[in-house]
Amino acid sequence: MAEPLRIALAGLGTVGVGVIRLVETNRDMIAARAGRPIEIVAVTARERGRDRGVDLSSYAWVDDMQAMAGRADVDVVVELVGGSDGPALTLARSALDAGKGLVTANKAMVAHHGLELAEIAAMRNAPFAFEAAVAGGIPVLKGLREGTAANALDRIYGILNGTCNYVLSEMEQTGADFEEMLRAAQEKGYAEADPAFDIEGVDAAHKLAILAAIGFGTRIDFDAVRTEGITQVRASDIAQADALGYVIRLVGIASLAGEGEERRLLQRVRPCLVPFRHPLAAVTGPTNAVVAEGDFSGRLLFQGAGAGDKPTASAVVADLIDIARGQSGAPFSVPTTSLVPCEPADPGDRIGRDYIRFTVADRPGVLAEITAAMRDAGVSIESLIQRGRNAEGGDVQVAMVTHEGPERCVTKALELLDGSPSLTAPPLVMPILKD
Amino acid sequence: MAEPLRIALAGLGTVGVGVIRLVETNRDMIAARAGRPIEIVAVTARERGRDRGVDLSSYAWVDDMQAMAGRADVDVVVELVGGSDGPALTLARSALDAGKGLVTANKAMVAHHGLELAEIAAMRNAPFAFEAAVAGGIPVLKGLREGTAANALDRIYGILNGTCNYVLSEMEQTGADFEEMLRAAQEKGYAEADPAFDIEGVDAAHKLAILAAIGFGTRIDFDAVRTEGITQVRASDIAQADALGYVIRLVGIASLAGEGEERRLLQRVRPCLVPFRHPLAAVTGPTNAVVAEGDFSGRLLFQGAGAGDKPTASAVVADLIDIARGQSGAPFSVPTTSLVPCEPADPGDRIGRDYIRFTVADRPGVLAEITAAMRDAGVSIESLIQRGRNAEGGDVQVAMVTHEGPERCVTKALELLDGSPSLTAPPLVMPILKD
């Protein structure tokens, strides 16, 4: 058998320990499939002493994380430290600079610095892979980079954050409100003590930016992702959506419009209404799912565990097996020099249907005021439901579904209503996902 | 840019024409992603004159299909002729023997002769790929070969035949019986004039044998697939399943049990009861879906169009792009010499729950006879429903769901009842898919 692929592992949190367990558990099978053994030779983490439940004695312990990149006995550095900048980025840069391969699960770093790292990798002819950065154990980057490589994609979208999906699908099951289900998610370990990163959609936005770059061949542009989280979604919205035939999911959507110089990329993370029969509606709990729509493949769905030590380790080691096989291609599917910059699309151009929920004072004339604003902005109303007083007092909830039309009309209508004393809370707009 | 990858295309049916359209439509994008152009240089088919709606004038026409393998201007032969043996197999062998790459969508040929072809390919160091042979445009072979490469898989299963899934899901929607929905499928082009191959499960069995070999690293063993089609499924079964919380799907399941020498492989294609909340329950129409359960990845689902000219072409060209990139690995994930032969499992060993439907004479004592046989065979009954007389006359349908137990007990019970005048038609047993 050929020489082993020698790994240095930086970061021994749950995923790092998962990688060690996986490499040990399936050692022979991995060697058979990779054509050579995959061997961890060195590890590093902030604290040496901690008991992590795995035996580290056969690996060299490295105190200075940055020294990993310089070791002569290492072929690939696996970065599981986390954080978009700081030590993770320094290590990533120096590993690639030294001609080592780099495998990472760090979505924030790839979303912010993936292009720069891919350029160093290309220059040094070093493999660079990050399957684990998007949708945990689901081989979706491979699916886009290679599986749909023959296709022009129209849209890439999906459920990219397990915490949000757990909270939303539990709200759906129990009828409970957001805060309560977030606490439940924290107790079950599906949400961090500080959940902002997840529930505000930033984590999903990192993943979406990576998916869009790979799927569309555009230069990664995280800053252009328009992000809304799920904190404004109420139990009553979920009940209302259900009555209309929808579930609510936090969906990241990237779509291309226009041709050539006029090509525009829309990247958005938002709570959406998903029709019952759409495959994303069946995605519950902390599961992730990504849909890619190709001009020849049609709609493809990739679904599985979006996080967790074992699924993430599965993706990290899949990257290592590709590298061991000598089959790691351009990390963004084409050379970074071929990635085209793409201006962000004006979201006002989007043609679609929207769900709009108003919280209004319970007094005559309010509906007339809202519908007049809609008329003046050119929004056509498909249905409108006014629900009785809710627990909080004299407020009433008005839920509206629009006919298909440009999003800028809805925005205009809300501008017309802005500041009106009839509205007792900011309205919430959620797009209806096209089937 | 590097030298083009030069293709000879054998077979100009819908898929062949789809491949030509795809290579022409996405020419520049494919070249960018493959790192070199992909060029069709020669084509062949049975009839030269037929109008296929594409311009063939820029390709050399080859009258003798077998001559494709010998052409010096060809790097890869794409075999889209079909048939497990005959001209397709002769061409496949001679192309690989000549050191050409081989890409095929021919599931029957791969199921029967895939190992032999992989051995020739290995000997000649020629790429051999067949993503399009399983589940059309879904990159599921890549998913298993590479995406889940780090995992030991427990089970691989899925909806592998679009015709059957269309018929079953239409029966579900309309309440109509099998024969009527089969005719509807034929009218819509989802079923062949001679549908036996699809509805009797043979097509799904071909695909399952390929998935099992790749997923488990076993020598492909199509003859060991136990296959039942959907012809016995009645509208009343679907209604009964619905009342119990299930849909009926034709599912191919491959699972491994035991260790080392005692390892046994169960491969089966059968109509199954699928719980409403299982992702396969949401798969309707001619869609395919494959689930792989890995020890680290957890449950992964790959879903999309299982057939059709465009999705199948998407998979064929994805294989070509891999070859152009120099990234085609062992077709069965490991070298054929490393594939282990695996004895078929005894299906009686399966532990699970079953749905059993009896058609019985409407007279006293029949239920007692059936339940006595169950008791004597050691089958524990979870529920039993006797439905009123049906349209055909004095027969009554008895539907039963068993508690979890060994399948051999159910088989034994049916043997005890075999020949009983109380049973007016053979019973139908369908397993309940584990959630």
Interface residues (C-beta under 8 A of the other chain):
Chain A: G18 L22 T25 N26 M29 I30 A32 R33 A34 E131 G137 I138 P139 K142 G143 E146 G147 T148 A149 A150 N151 A152 G217 R277 P279 A281 A282 T284 A289 G294 D295 F296 S297 G298 R299 L300 L301 F302 Q303 G304 A305 G308 K310 P311 A313 S314 A315 V317 A318 L320 I321 D322 R325 Q327 G329 S333 V334 S338
Chain B: G18 L22 T25 N26 M29 I30 A32 R33 A34 E131 G137 I138 P139 K142 G143 E146 G147 T148 A149 A150 N151 A152 G217 R277 P279 A281 A282 T284 A289 G294 D295 F296 S297 G298 R299 L300 L301 F302 Q303 G304 A305 G308 K310 P311 A313 S314 A315 V317 A318 L320 I321 D322 R325 Q327 G329 S333 V334 S338
